[in-house]
């Protein structure tokens, strides 16, 4: 399977994580379809496929396998957490967790079909398809409220120092969205170690209000978002260690667990099982 990622287009850094292309081969037989396991990454995507399908994929709370019974080519955009609503419209993301929604329901059939036809109706290079996608993203972003655009971009850039951004943009940005963005920045900066109760106190709101706004604008609860942050950090560290010492046998999961903010090794193993469907050793062995 071919898979390539490309950096965000100019002006979309902080909103878009990347653009990506993929090409999946045909399955050996209809009875034995190929599949790719996708892990939660705290991002959302819109995919356009040469089959004519175009759809939004919401936040993931666990892993899932994507079957491929026939060859399929895909061009897609991956949004940073909290930014997808700028390109979708006022859609509560909580209702799309672990779900996909056809793009014509979100953008309107005429707009969705126009881009799909431009991407796939004639032969184009990868660069041409990425340019068409970038142009469509600029057009969608232009429809969003200026305050919401500015708040999302600034909160993503300044990391933990979002208090200044909040003071300057509170009057222009939707309060719930800005709160969710500030929470995302705090949780990511802590590597998922920040407790939700502490986060709510820092932001000056109740846990219930924070959870509601976070789910609507990000798509997960703050606690689950933090768990995935911590898991991704631990997995990245494990992969880096395996790459640095490929001949070593086994991993020191207890030390990695403590270094990644887990209570103990069993806590880390449980997250690997929840988010990859396998134990840490089995998951790394399948890479």
PEUR-V637863 format. One record per backbone hydrogen bond with DSSP energy under -0.5 kcal/mol. CO is the residue of the C=O (numbers start at 0). NH is the residue of the N-H. If there is no record, write none. Layout:
# PEUR-V637863
co: (CO/CO)
nh: (NH/NH)
This chain:
# PEUR-V637863
co: (1/3/5/8/11/11/14/15/17/18/19/20/21/22/23/28/31/31/33/35/35/37/43/44/45/46/47/48/52/53/54/55/55/56/58/63/64/65/67/68/71/72/73/74/75/76/76/77/77/78/79/79/82/83/83/84/88/89/91/92/93/95/98/100/101/101/102/102/102/103/107/108/109/110/111/112/113/114/115/116/124/125/126/127/128/129/130/131/132/133/134/135/136/137/138/139/139/140/144/145/146/147/148/149/150/151/152/153/154/157/159/160/161/162/163/164/165/168/168/173/174/175/176/177/178/179/180/181/182/183/184/185/186/187/189/194/195/196/197/198/199/199/200/205/206/207/208/209/210/211/212/213/213/215/220/221/222/223/224/225/226/227/228/229/230/231/232/233/234/235/236/237/238/239/240/242/244/247/250/251/252/253/254/255/256/257/263/264/265/266/267/268/269/270/271/271/271/272/273/278/279/280/281/282/283)
nh: (22/20/18/11/14/15/79/13/77/5/75/3/73/1/71/31/27/28/67/37/65/63/78/56/76/54/74/51/48/102/46/57/100/44/97/37/66/35/33/26/23/49/21/47/19/45/78/16/17/43/82/83/85/86/87/88/90/91/94/95/96/98/57/55/104/105/105/106/107/107/111/112/113/114/115/116/117/118/119/120/128/129/130/131/132/133/134/135/136/137/138/139/140/141/142/142/143/143/148/149/150/151/152/153/154/155/156/157/158/160/161/164/165/166/167/168/169/171/172/177/178/179/180/181/182/183/184/185/186/187/188/189/191/190/192/198/199/200/201/202/203/204/203/209/210/211/212/213/214/215/216/217/218/92/224/225/226/227/228/229/230/231/232/233/234/235/236/237/238/239/240/241/242/243/244/245/247/249/252/255/256/257/258/259/261/260/267/268/269/270/271/272/273/274/275/276/277/276/62/282/283/284/285/285/286)
